[in-house]
């Protein structure tokens, strides 16, 4: 569990925190394998014996005082009795201390709890990919690439199903010598059911294939998938109807049918099914169809600006689908996206304060907590240092290996179990009454993360006001920084004396550029700038869950130049056209979701384009792709004959805050001059 604080030294009181201008909080990545310093958790069993405070419900940790039959809580200082089992746990003479005595970061196995999964429930992970065929060739190529990468990451012994939908539902059997697809047509006037159940079209055990032995045939099946636009249209009297069916997107009934399909053998075997849908536009056929304001072609690749395609709620079909999903874990997965939009990536417990629930969590998912002082409270030198404790109770799938010698039964050869575990992290922080200690120990990435979460919440009601709030935050912060500087050193009061570059504090220097980059993000572009609402929603979900360093990468890309595919030259601090003056002919731009390799127009013809597979640049790209929780899109651009717009779009310092290009490389500098002028105006 990684916990990164925006202020590594906590402020002593509210006045100091406010005067610093820095948001105070932490970014928590609960499922990361190690903490923020790279240390792994101490693991063990008997998590149910970990004592909890009767007063504040905090868990016992290395920071607590332990006595023979009692212990003192490090959070609230209350004295608590030890149970007989807990007392025996801590009185083991000569043996190894339990994990919570050795580390402030523990991960403990829990026994089965009433109403929850048992600690060793047998199960099998199931993944189903549902692909929209009413799409473009480019869309399907991206889907195929993503799924091929996902197949490499799926745990051994997992089951995988491939499904397509348009005016019909296609089920793929990849367990034979060649992939076979069987179709079930979706009636245009359907009452919400197919004419034949999917189980009758293809038995579920034929549809769900073991990834271990069928990976190659799954890849073969993916290569056979073509968009409906490429299908031959029969020249008959019903040609118009045939053409309409070739653009049908029967998403609603496809989802309802596949949920029921997976529930047909509900039990421990299929209760962890995940359905990944690849939808290229609004559903326009059968139950659950949605009409856009623009009408006509609903292909996402051809949709006009967001002002003409914003979709309001038109049907309760999908809400009912979530509510009627029978398997509990399937329901949780269906409800996950609804909760993201309503509450963020976690939602509050209806009964207990300070308890949040998470539908699903991976090793990258990050959550933000803001801190504030209660009225008239403070940290004094005489009081105990502030302590933060975060507890994360979760269920995980553990692969137990092969359990059957019957090679003909591929499903039963691998055994998985559900384990319930408790992960607890306890951290003690230093405090300071000096504003410069706060500034010297700022984590810019976490500050950006907190700002992004706050801006996303504000942008849901008004994007323009969210942009104004973010700009005003930077104005106030730089003003507070200058005010603090004048306290320790007197100086001039002219506009030119205002420091907008944080020249006296290197930790703060990235913040102006990060805020400028965020203001240029598509997430904060107005409707009139033709940002598709689906793309904005995607960015909201992505940015609100990214780990702090990854979020910084996604908002403010990294640019590295290479003298050749095997020689790295430098990491550029500026994202402007000045890089074109570099002597290095090759650039790698990492924008987290996009990886761009740019060759200058004057690159020597002896340097191969694109870079060869076995070179340093390609190795760097492969490593970056492996480290991501999403597969970045890789684009090669040669300045001599390719369109360079995609690359230049990321040279943000040449743009104004409204996203337009400026005549010279002064976009970022002009922005800072505007900030300086506003500070001077407010200071009069």
N, C-alpha and C positions, 0 to 999 in steps of 0.2 A: 504494500500500500504506500504509494508516494503521496506526500503531503507537502506542497510548496506554498509558502506564505508570501504575500505581496510585500510585507515588512518583516524581515527576519528578526529584528528587534521590535518588540511591541511598544507602542506609545504608552506613557505613564498615565495619561488622562485624555479625556475627550477634546479638550482645547488644543493639545499638541497634535492630535490626529487631524483635526479640522484644519489647523494652520499649515499642516504639511501639504494638504491638497491631494494626498495619495489615498486611493480606496484601500481599506483594510479588510483583508480576508485571506482565505486559503483556496487553492485548487487541489482537489482530492481525486486521485486515481486509485480506487479501492482494490481493483483486481490486478494491478501491476505486480509482476513477479518479485520486484524488489522495491525498497524505499527510494527516496529521491537521491540518496547517496550511493545506491547500488547494493545495499545490504539486503539479503533475503530474510524472510520471516523464520523465526524459530517454530518448528512444527511439532505436533504431538497429538495425543488422544485425550480422552476424559475432559473435553471442553465443558461439559455440564458441571464439572467440579470447580470451575473458575469462579471465585467468590465475587459477589456484587454488593455494592454499598446499599444498605437499607434506606439511606437518606436520599442520595442523588442517583442511585442505580448505576454508578460507574463501576467498571471492572477492576479487579486487583491488577497491579502492575509492579514493575521494578521500582517505581517511585513511591510506593506505599511502605509504611512501616509495618513490619510483621512481628507479632509476638507469638507466644506458644499457643494460646487459644483465641487470639483476636488479631485484628489488623486495623490500621488507620487509613482512611481514604485520602489519597493524594489530592483529590479534587475539592472535597468539602471539609476534610479533616475529621469527619465523624468516625467514631470507634464502632467496629463491627465484630461480632462473634464469628469464629470459624466453625463450620460443621465438623463432625467427627471425621468424615472422609477427606475434607479439605485439610484438616489438621494433620492427618496421616500422610497426605500428599506432600506437605512441606516439611515433614519430620523424617524423611527417608535418609537415614544415616549411611554414609559411604556410597550412596548411589548418585546418579546425575540429577541435578536440580531440574524441576519441571520447566517447560519453555518460558512461562511468565516470570520465572525467577532469573532467567538468563538474558532476556531481551525484552525491550519495550514494544516490539513488533512480533506478534504471535499469530499462528494460524492453527486452530485446534479442531479435531474431529468431534462432532456431536452425535449422540445416539438419536434414534428416531424420536420425534416429538409428536404428541397428539395433534392430529389435524394437519400434519406435515408429512413429507416423504420420509420414509425410513432411511437409515444411514447406508443401507446396502441393497436398495431396490434394484432388481435387474431390469435393464432397459436396452434399447438400441437407438442411437441417433438416426433420424430420418430427415433428408433434405429433398425438397421438391422445387424444381425450377419451372415456373410458368411463364412462357414467352409469347408476347404479342406478335402475331404475324402481319397485322395491318400496319406495317411500319416500313421504314426504308432499308435498303441494303446496308447503309452505314450504321444504322441503329443495331441491326442484327449482328454485324461484325463486332461491334463493341460488346454486345451481350455474349457472344461466343468467346471472345477474348477473356472477359471477366469470369465466365464459368470455367474455362480451362484452367485459369489461375486458381479458382476456388477449389477445384478438384484436387489440386496438389496440397491444399491445406486441410482438407477434410480428414478426420481421424480414421485410421484403419478399422475396418469392420462396420463402418457406417453404411447406410443404404441411401441410394439416390434415385429419384424419379424425374423424368423429363416429360413435360407437358406443353403443348402449344394451344393457343386459342385464337379464333377469328369468328367466322360464322359457324365454326365447328370446333370441337375439342379433340386434340390429337394426343394419344397415349403411346409412349415408346417402350417397346420391349427390347432391351439390349443384352439379354442374357443368352441369346442364341448365337449362331455363327455370324449372322448379319443383323443389324438393327431392323426392327419391324415397327410400323406405326399403324394404329387402328383409330378410327375417327368416330365421334358421336356428334351428329348435327344438332345445332341449337335452333329450335323452331322460332321464327320471328315473332310469333304470337304466343310464346310460351307463358304458362302461368307460374313459372318459377321452378319447373322440373324438366328434366330431359325425358325423351321418349323411352330411353333405356338407361339403366343405372350403369355407372362406369365400371362397377365390379363385374357386370355381365359383358361389357365390352372387352375388358382385360382384367384377369384376376390380380388383386393387389400385389401378391407375391411375385407376379411376373413383371409388374410395373416397377417395383422397388428392387433395384439391383445392387449387390455389394460392390462398393467402389473399388476394393482391392483387385478383384478379378475382372471387372468390366470397364475399367477406366478408358482403355483404348476404344472400346465399342461405343462408350458414351461420347467420346470425341468424334468418332465416325458419324454418330447420329446427329450431333450438332452441325456437322458440315453439310448434312442433307437439308437443313432447314432453310427455306426460301420465303421471302415476303409474298403476301397474296398478290401484290402488284405484278409479280413475275409469272403468275399462273395464266395459262391460256384461257381466254374467254370464249366460250362457245357462241358462234354466230347463229343464234336462233331467235325466235320471236320474243323470248324472255331475256334478250341480251341486256336490257336496262336493269332488270332485276339481278342478273348474274353480276353485272358491274357493281351494283350496290353491295352485294354479298362479298365481293372481293375487297371491300373497304370496311367490312363489319368488324367490330371489336366487342365480342360478347364476353366481356370481363366478369360481369356480375354473376351470371349463371355458372361460368367456369369456376369461380372461387367457391360458390356455394356447393357445387358438385364435388370439387376436390376435397373440401373439408369433410363432407359426408363420406367420401371415398376412404379417407384416412381413418375415419371413425368406425368404419365397417368392421375392423378387427381391433377395436379399442381394448387396451390392456397395457401391460408393462412394455410390450414390444414396440408400439408405435406412439406412445404418449408424448414423445419429445419431437414430434414432427415440426419442421420449419418450412414454411412456404415462401419462396422468394419470387416475387412477381416483377416482370420487366414490361412496363406499360408505356407505350409511346404516345398516348393521347387519351382524351376522355372516352370512357365506354359509350358506344353509340348504337348498341344492338342488344335486344333482349332485355331481361330484367336488370335493373340497376343502371340503365343507360342515362346519360347526362347530355343535355344540349348546351352548347356554348353560345354566347351572344353573336359570335361572328358567323355561325352556321357554316355550311359547306364542308370543305376538307378538314378533317379532324386530325390529320397527321401532325404530330408535334413538331416535326422538322419544318413544316410549312406554315405553322400558325403565325399570324401577324402579332403586332405589339400587344402587351399585356392589357392595355386599356380595352381591347376588343375581345379578350379571351378569358377575363376573370370569371370564375365559376362560383356561383353561390350555391348553397345547399339546396338540392332539388328532390332528394329521395332519402328515405330512412332505410333503404335496402341494406346498406353496408352496416349501419348501426344494429339492425336486426340480426345480420349475419354474425357479428361479434357476440351478441347476447345469446344466440342459439348454438354457438360452437360448444360441442359436448365435452371433449377432453379439457380438463382444467388448464393444462399447460398450453394447449392450443389456443384456448381463450386468452390466456395472458399474452401470448405473442400477437394475437389479433388486436388486442386492446392497447398494445405498446405504443403504436403510432398516435392513437387518439390521446393518450396521456402525455406524449411529447408535446403535442400542440396545445394541450390544455394547461399543463403544469410545468413543462420542461421534462427532462429525462427522468425525474423522480416525482412522486406525488405524496402528499402528506398522509400519515396514518389518521383515520377518522377518530381514533380513541386516545392515542398517546401523543403528547407534545414532543417535538424535536425528533420524531421518528419518521423517516421517509421510506417509501417502497420503490423498488426498481424492478421493472418487468424483465429486463435482460441486461447483462453487463459483460463486456469483454475487457481485455487487458489494456485497452486504450481509453475507454470511456472515462470522462473526467467531469466532476461536479464542483460547483463553486458555492462557498459559504461566505457571506458578508458578516463582519463583526461590528458591533457598536457598544458603547458603554451605556450601562443603565444610568439613570439619573443620579448625579452626584457621586458616582462610583469612580474609582481610580485604582491603579497599582502603585503601592508605596514601597519604598525600600525596606520597610519593616515587615511587610507582608510576604507571604510565600510567592515565588515566581508563578506566572500564569501557566496553567497546564491544559492542554487540549487532548481529548481522547475521542477517537472515532471507532465505532464497532460496526462491523459489516458481516451480517449473517447471510449465508448464501447456500445454494444447492449447485453442485457441479457434477459433471459426468466423468467417470474414471474408467479407463479401458483396462480390463483385467486379463486381456489376452485370449487365446483360443481355449475353448472348453470342450470341444467335441472333436473326435477323430473321424467323423463322417464328413468326408470332403464333398459329398453330393449335396449336403445341406448347408449352403453357403451362409444362410442367415443365422444359423445357430452356432457357427464356428467361433464367433467372437462374443465375448461377454462384457457388458458395460454395467456399471452400477451408479446409482445416484448417491452422492454423499452430501450430508448436511454438515457445514463447517462454520466456524466462528473466527473472524479475523479482527484483531484489535491492535490499534496503534496509539501509543501514548507519548506525547511530546511536551517537553518543558521549554519555555521560551524566556529569553532575557528581556528586560525592560529598559527603557531609556527615557530621560527627560530632556534630551538634546535632539533638536530637529535634524542636526547634521548626521547623527547616528542613524536616524530613520532613512535619510537620503542615501547614506553610504551602503545601506543593506537592503535597498529596494531590489525586487526581482521584476524587471520590466515585462517579462513574458506573463507573469501572473497578473500584473496590473492590467495588461492588455486583455487577458482572459476575463477578468472581472468586468471591465468596461464593455467587452463584447456581449456578455450575458445581459448587462443592464440595457444596452442599446437594442438588442434583439427584442427584449420585452417591450421597450418603448416604441419600437418600429411597428409592432403588431397593430397599433392604433394610428400612428402617424409617422411615416418615414422621414418627412421633412423636419418635423420637430425633433426626431431622434438625432438627425445630423446636426441640427443647431445645438442641441444639448451637448453632443460630443465635442464640437468645436469650442463651446463655451467652457466645458470642463478643462480643455487644454489652456485656454486663456487664463482661467482662474488658477490653475496649477502653476503655470509659469510666473504669474503675478505673485503667488505665495512664495515661490522659490526666490524670486528677486527681493521680496520683502525680508525673507530670512537672511539673505546675503547682506543686505544693508544693515541688519542688526549687528553683524559681527565686523562689518567694514563699511565705513561711510564712503560715499562716492557721488558722482554727478546724478542729476535727475532728468537729463535730457532723454529724448526718445532713443537716441543711438546708444545710450548706456544700458538699456534694457537687454538682458542676456536671454536670448531665445535658444541658445545652443548648449546650455548647461556646461559651460567651459570649466566650471569649478567642481563638477561632480560627474565623473565618467559613467556611473551607474544609471544616471537619468538621461544620458544623451540619446539612447535609442527611442525614447518615448515620443518625441515630436514626429519622427519619421513613421513610427508605427501608427499613430493616430491619423496622420495624413494618408497613409496607405489604406487604413480602414475606411476613411471617408470616401475613397475612390472605389471601394469594394462594390461589386454588383448587388450585394445585400442592401446597400443604402442608396441605390439608384432609384430615381423616381419612375412612376409608371410611364411618363412621357418619354423616357429614355429606352423604351422597348425591352425591359427586362421581363422575361416570362415569369408568371407567378409561380409556376412549378419549380423553376430554378431558384427563385428566392426562397421558397419553402425548403428546398433541398439544402441550401446554404444555412438556413436557420437551424435545421436539424444537425448538420455537419458541424458548424462552428460551436454550437452549444454543447457538444460532447467531446471535442478534441482536447487532447493533452496540451498544456500550455506551449511547449516548444513547437509542436505540430501546428497549433493555431497560428503562431507567429509566422511559420513557414507559409501557411495558406494565405495569409493576409499580406505579408511583405516577403516576396520570394528572395532566394539566394542566387547570386550569379557568379559562376566560376569560369575562368578562362583557361584555355589549354593551348600550349604551343604546338602540340601534335596530339593525336589520340592517346599517346602513352606518356605525355608530359603535362602535368598540371602546372599552370603559371601562377594565378593568384585568385583570391576571393575578393570580388569587387564590393566596396562599401556603398557605391552609388548605383542606382537603377535609372540611368539616363543615357541619352544618345552619345555621351562622351565615351562610352565603351567602344564605339565604332572607331575611335582613334587609337585603340589599343593595338599593340604590335602582335598580340595573340590572335590567330585566325579562327579559333573555335571557342564557342561558349556553351555552357550547360546552365540552363535556368530551371531552378527547382521551385515550383509553385504548389507543391504538395499534391494536388490533384492532376497537375500537368507537369511533364518533364519535356523541355524543349532543347534540342541540340541545334545551334545556329552556326553555320559556316559563313564567314564574311565573303563578299563578292570577289575579293582579291586573293583568296586562299590559293596556295600552290596546287597545281593539277596533280602533283605527286602524292598529295594527301588524299586517301580514299574517302569517298562520300557514298553512303553513310559510313560511320566509323566501323571497322571490322569487329566481328564478334569477340575475338581474343585481343582486347586492348584495355588499358587502364580506364578509359572513359566508359566503356561498356560495363566493366566490372563495377564501377561506381553506380551506374544506372541500375544494374541488377540488384545491388545491395539496397539501394533506396526503395525499389519496388518490393523487396522482401520485407522491409521494415514497416511498411505501411499497412493500415487496416483496410484501405481501399487501394485498388490497382490504379496508379496514375496513368494518364494517357501520354504515350510517348510520341513526339512529333519531331521529324528531321526537316530542317529548313536550310536551303542553300540560297544565300543572298543574291547570287548571280542569276538565278532563274525561277525562284519560288516567291510566292507572296509572303512578305515579311510582316504583315499586319499582326498576326498572332503573337509574334515575338515582341514587336514594338508596343503592343498593348500592355505588356508587363513593365515597360520602362516608365514607371509611375511618376518619377520626378520631372518628367517633361509634360505633365498634364496639370490642368487646373482642377480644382475640387469638383467642378461639375462634370469632369471626365473628358473635356475637350483638350486637344493638343495645343500647346502654346508655341509661339514662333521660335523661341530659343529655350535652352535647357534651364529655365528659371522657374518652373512650376512650383517646386518645393520651396525654393528660396522666396518666391513671391508670397507663398502661403505664410511663411514665417514672418515676413515683413508685415503682412496683414495682422497677424497675431500681435506683433510688437505695437502696431498702431492702436489696436483695441485696448491693450494694456495701458498705454499712455493716455488714451481717452478716459478710461475708467479711473485713472489715478489723479486726474485733475481735481 
